[in-house]
Amino acid sequence: MARPVSLRPQLRIVLLLLLPLPLLLGAGDPLLTEGRLTNNCIQARRKCQASATCSAAYQHLDSCIYSANTSSLSEEQSIPAACLQAAQQLKNSSLMGCTCHRRMKNQATCLNIYWAVHPARSLGDYELDISPYEDAVTSKPWKMNLGKLNMLKPDSDLCLKFAMLCTLNDKCDRLRKAYGEACSGPRCQRQVCLGQLRTFFEKAAEHHAQGLLLCPCAPADRSCGDRRRNTIAPGCALPAAAPNCLQLRRVCVSDPLCRSRLVDFQTHCHPMDLLGTCATEQSRCLRAYMGLIGTAMTPNFVSNLNASVALSCTCRGSGNLQEECERLEGSFSRNPCLMEAIAAKMRFHNQLFSQDWADSTFSVIERQD
């Protein structure tokens, strides 16, 4: 069981001596290959296909999931006995413990395999609690050269500074421009915009993405708040009219990628008790939250005045499912684990730019205790 995390972890900054580096905030992690994952689902399926019994059971389960996904969302789904029997046959196979990774190649294929071998969750159980993603967090130094920010006014807000750091990094700038173009204009195509947003948050270095999305603003600085809120281009990325939150979830769970990101969020941003003890570390919660951006469940800041976040949906018209809808909506807007993780990251970003560094080129490692 993951150890509980203090609600106010102490953030430490460790400076490492480096040779001068020409690049800002180094490149993001490359896409992971299958061999770098401990037991990814693509490898596990290959092992299964070497056994006639395992292969037949997997093919049967795969057809079960296809039938479920092609049925109407309004239909009451039940798990056929033959599907449950096939799942039982795979119980001791490597498929049952397989995982995926957000930055891996063939991620969609991996996730399809994962949900095919978890029929109880794939066939209509929305209370998902097991993330398909490998639970690994690594801390890499941030290679920074704040001297490049001298072109900005000294009193520029931190969101503008993080935007400039992205612009000065070739990869971040290229990815940001791609989703900026896809998400702009009165005739933008929402699905294309969402796809480019996912690409940015998957491929850009995590510290660049977090800096853009979670930059701190002074309470009265509305222009900074606007810049932060518009990071994900809400005019195109979010629905024009807020749908019912439960309908939004049904749309999400019909897509393996969105379903996986939602499960990951539920796994890592879940308060375990009334005191707000969180299931896992804040870094995992933030990574899971950002993983939802570019899916049907894309969250965003509510206004330019504070750092509150919410889904773009409503619970009006939920009928006797009103409480369930409010729980879903509250898992974003009233989630103490998520709120504190966002606040802690903003404090770190604020601390980062408030230091009087003797040398503008250095490396920073953030640690959470």
C-alpha angles and dihedrals in degrees: 000000000000113000116250115257123228112249090233107036116188112247117214127191118210117195118208125198110242139173111254110282123207095208129074122233094344126252122294125258113288119242109282120243121225093253093061093063119084097228111350118184096243091059091043091054091052089054090048093051089059088068119067093211094047093044093052092048092049093049090051092050091048090056090049091057092045090054091049094049093050094050122093117277088229093058118102104243125210128180112250115232091238090057092051090049091052089050090052090054089056094047095105097037125106088249093075093062098038123125141188137216131227094231099041124116114253091022092158092055091048092051093047089055092047094054093042090062094045100062097161088063097033095055103063109303103132096179091088119177110162117080117218090212124098107255101233130131122185128189116218125181118260108232103212137179107184090176087082088068092067088097088070125078112266091241095051113135120254094247089060090047093052089047089054092049088054092048091053092053111078097215096043092046093049094049093044093051090050094058091038090059093043093049100044133088132048092274099048116150108236097209092050089049092050091049092053091047090054090049091053095049092044099046106029116088107272095237090054092050093045091046092055095043101036104037114144120241131194111252093248096042102102095167089058090047091050091051091051094046092048093052091101094041094242093187089072105017096055125061115265091229118035109246125210109283093231091052088049089054092049089054090048097050091050087066116066094214096049091042090053094049091049091051090048090053092048090049099049104029098045119126106224098201145005090273090065098249105169127226096230143000122304092244090061092047092052092047090051092047092051090047089068092061108105094029131096087267095057109157126201144177112288097222144347092257102069145007097257115133134199144163118266095246143090137226094218111126095022093128113187089356092066094113093048090050092050091050090054093047091044092053084075106027098038102029111129093195093054094041093052093044090054092045092049092051091049090050089052092050091048091049090049093060096038094065121104097227116198089207122033093210115072146116126254130199119194116209128187122202 
